[in-house]
Amino acid sequence: MSDLKLTLASGVDLPFTFKRRPVPVPAETRPLWKIAALLFMLRLSSRGGKSSLKRLHLLNWAVRSQANRVLFSDLRQASLPLFRFNVRFEPAFSRAIDLAVGNGLVAWVGGDRIQISAKGYHLVDDFLKDDSILSDERAFLTSLGKSLTESEADYVLGIKGTR
């Protein structure tokens, strides 16, 4: 960038330069990480490769960190009271879903449900061939399997009162 001069109130001229510096961005906030995680959620932990948006947000919250995974597992085993459980519905995850829809990896079905497409299946199956891709998230989703039902997700999110 060009040099600019700053004149202080005292009348001293000081030249300075603006330089772009790289800013680190955590992997879990990057759209491609979120799209890959979405495909893993639909492939490994959703019946028929389909899930509601609220259930996907719950899974997204759970896979984001080891602490969230432990808290989620503890809650499912009923060892923690519900009031300690705060799920964050993340706008960046919603944008990643929109990008995945735009790229033909997933599609909206039935209003509030998302289903993986043939293109999405092909991509996630390629990801599954490499054990280094989202290994922690993959292990969590594989152990969870397809056991998290829509009604249980509603209960955890406080939408319905009983399991």
Solvent accessible surface area in square Angstrom, and as a share of the most:
residue,aa,sasa,rsa
1,M,155,0.69
2,S,79,0.51
3,D,100,0.52
4,L,85,0.42
5,K,147,0.62
6,L,81,0.40
7,T,91,0.53
8,L,72,0.36
9,A,118,0.91
10,S,92,0.59
11,G,52,0.50
12,V,74,0.43
13,D,82,0.42
14,L,83,0.41
15,P,95,0.60
16,F,73,0.30
17,T,64,0.37
18,F,103,0.43
19,K,135,0.57
20,R,208,0.76
21,R,175,0.64
22,P,129,0.81
23,V,121,0.70
24,P,125,0.79
25,V,68,0.39
26,P,75,0.47
27,A,46,0.35
28,E,52,0.23
29,T,53,0.31
30,R,116,0.42
31,P,66,0.42
32,L,143,0.71
33,W,33,0.12
34,K,1,0.00
35,I,12,0.06
36,A,12,0.09
37,A,0,0.00
38,L,0,0.00
39,L,0,0.00
40,F,0,0.00
41,M,0,0.00
42,L,0,0.00
43,R,82,0.30
44,L,34,0.17
45,S,0,0.00
46,S,1,0.01
47,R,145,0.53
48,G,56,0.54
49,G,2,0.02
50,K,68,0.29
51,S,0,0.00
52,S,3,0.02
53,L,53,0.26
54,K,55,0.23
55,R,9,0.03
56,L,0,0.00
57,H,7,0.03
58,L,0,0.00
59,L,0,0.00
60,N,0,0.00
61,W,19,0.07
62,A,0,0.00
63,V,0,0.00
64,R,66,0.24
65,S,44,0.28
66,Q,110,0.49
67,A,73,0.57
68,N,28,0.14
69,R,23,0.08
70,V,74,0.42
71,L,38,0.19
72,F,1,0.00
73,S,41,0.27
74,D,45,0.23
75,L,4,0.02
76,R,59,0.21
77,Q,136,0.60
78,A,76,0.59
79,S,75,0.48
80,L,35,0.17
81,P,59,0.37
82,L,64,0.32
83,F,169,0.71
84,R,138,0.50
85,F,17,0.07
86,N,127,0.65
87,V,31,0.18
88,R,130,0.47
89,F,100,0.42
90,E,8,0.04
91,P,76,0.48
92,A,22,0.17
93,F,0,0.00
94,S,42,0.27
95,R,144,0.53
96,A,1,0.01
97,I,1,0.01
98,D,86,0.44
99,L,83,0.41
100,A,0,0.00
101,V,49,0.28
102,G,69,0.66
103,N,80,0.41
104,G,34,0.32
105,L,14,0.07
106,V,3,0.02
107,A,45,0.35
108,W,101,0.35
109,V,48,0.28
110,G,76,0.73
111,G,69,0.67
112,D,72,0.37
113,R,73,0.27
114,I,0,0.00
115,Q,58,0.26
116,I,7,0.04
117,S,31,0.20
118,A,87,0.68
119,K,120,0.51
120,G,0,0.00
121,Y,73,0.28
122,H,128,0.57
123,L,58,0.29
124,V,0,0.00
125,D,49,0.25
126,D,57,0.30
127,F,42,0.18
128,L,46,0.23
129,K,162,0.69
130,D,64,0.33
131,D,113,0.59
132,S,87,0.56
133,I,52,0.26
134,L,26,0.13
135,S,56,0.36
136,D,88,0.46
137,E,23,0.10
138,R,31,0.11
139,A,63,0.49
140,F,21,0.09
141,L,0,0.00
142,T,83,0.48
143,S,94,0.61
144,L,15,0.08
145,G,20,0.20
146,K,87,0.37
147,S,57,0.36
148,L,1,0.01
149,T,53,0.31
150,E,52,0.23
151,S,59,0.38
152,E,25,0.11
153,A,0,0.00
154,D,9,0.04
155,Y,42,0.16
156,V,5,0.03
157,L,37,0.19
158,G,52,0.50
159,I,99,0.50
160,K,108,0.46
161,G,70,0.67
162,T,111,0.65
163,R,133,0.49
